[in-house]
Amino acid sequence: MSIELIYFEGCPNVGAARGNLRSALDMLGLAHEWTEWDLEAPEAPDRVRGYGSPTVLVNGLDVTGAAEGPAGLACSAAGAPQVESIRAALNAG
């Protein structure tokens, strides 16, 4: 299973997203293992650049069901993905 956190440092919801991801993994007894992509880093792959910050992908799909948007740095208007959304995606993955 592939788990990715997409963010940029200026977004205030990144810490909550990390915490919610940890909580969802704990609920399922899974290790705290995921890849983080900073949208401002040159090594971030092009495939993640169209997502808002923060976004959690499980097997390449946004846990909130949102589609990739236009490229550019933007904080998600919905805030951090919720624990239940992450847990459900992990269960399906």
C-alpha positions as CSV (number, residue, x, y, z in Angstrom):
1,M,0.0,0.0,0.0
2,S,1.3,3.4,-0.9
3,I,0.6,6.3,1.4
4,E,1.6,9.9,0.6
5,L,1.2,13.3,2.3
6,I,1.4,16.2,0.0
7,Y,1.9,19.7,1.5
8,F,3.8,22.9,1.6
9,E,5.4,24.5,4.7
10,G,3.2,27.6,4.7
11,C,0.0,25.7,5.0
12,P,-1.4,25.7,8.6
13,N,-3.2,22.4,8.3
14,V,-0.1,20.2,7.7
15,G,0.4,19.3,11.4
16,A,-3.2,18.3,11.8
17,A,-3.0,16.1,8.6
18,R,0.1,14.3,10.0
19,G,-1.7,13.8,13.3
20,N,-4.8,12.5,11.7
21,L,-2.8,10.1,9.5
22,R,-1.0,8.8,12.6
23,S,-4.3,8.3,14.3
24,A,-5.9,6.4,11.4
25,L,-2.8,4.2,11.1
26,D,-2.9,3.5,14.9
27,M,-6.6,2.5,14.6
28,L,-5.8,-0.1,12.1
29,G,-2.6,-1.3,13.8
30,L,-0.4,-0.2,10.9
31,A,3.1,1.2,11.0
32,H,3.6,5.0,10.7
33,E,5.2,4.7,7.2
34,W,4.4,7.2,4.4
35,T,6.1,9.4,1.9
36,E,5.9,13.1,2.2
37,W,6.1,15.5,-0.8
38,D,6.8,19.1,-0.2
39,L,5.2,20.9,-3.2
40,E,7.9,23.6,-3.0
41,A,10.8,21.0,-3.3
42,P,12.2,20.4,-6.8
43,E,12.2,16.6,-6.2
44,A,8.4,16.5,-5.8
45,P,7.0,14.5,-8.7
46,D,4.9,16.3,-11.3
47,R,2.0,13.9,-10.5
48,V,1.5,15.5,-7.0
49,R,1.8,19.1,-8.0
50,G,-1.9,19.6,-8.8
51,Y,-3.1,18.8,-5.2
52,G,-3.8,21.2,-2.5
53,S,-2.1,21.2,0.9
54,P,-2.5,19.0,2.8
55,T,-3.6,16.0,0.8
56,V,-3.3,12.4,1.8
57,L,-3.2,9.8,-1.1
58,V,-3.7,6.1,-0.6
59,N,-2.6,4.1,-3.6
60,G,-2.6,7.3,-5.6
61,L,-6.2,8.3,-4.7
62,D,-7.1,11.4,-2.5
63,V,-8.7,10.1,0.7
64,T,-11.4,12.8,0.5
65,G,-12.4,11.8,-3.1
66,A,-11.3,15.1,-4.5
67,A,-9.8,15.3,-7.9
68,E,-6.4,16.8,-8.7
69,G,-6.8,20.5,-9.4
70,P,-4.9,23.1,-11.2
71,A,-1.2,23.3,-10.4
72,G,-0.1,25.9,-7.9
73,L,0.3,26.3,-4.2
74,A,-3.0,26.4,-2.3
75,C,-4.2,25.3,1.1
76,S,-7.2,23.1,1.0
77,A,-10.3,25.0,1.9
78,A,-11.6,21.9,3.7
79,G,-8.5,21.8,6.0
80,A,-6.8,18.6,7.0
81,P,-8.2,15.2,5.8
82,Q,-10.3,13.7,8.7
83,V,-9.2,10.6,10.5
84,E,-12.3,8.7,9.3
85,S,-11.7,9.5,5.7
86,I,-8.1,8.3,6.0
87,R,-9.0,5.2,7.9
88,A,-11.7,4.3,5.3
89,A,-9.2,4.7,2.4
90,L,-6.6,2.6,4.3
91,N,-9.2,-0.1,4.8
92,A,-10.1,-0.1,1.1
93,G,-6.4,-0.1,0.1
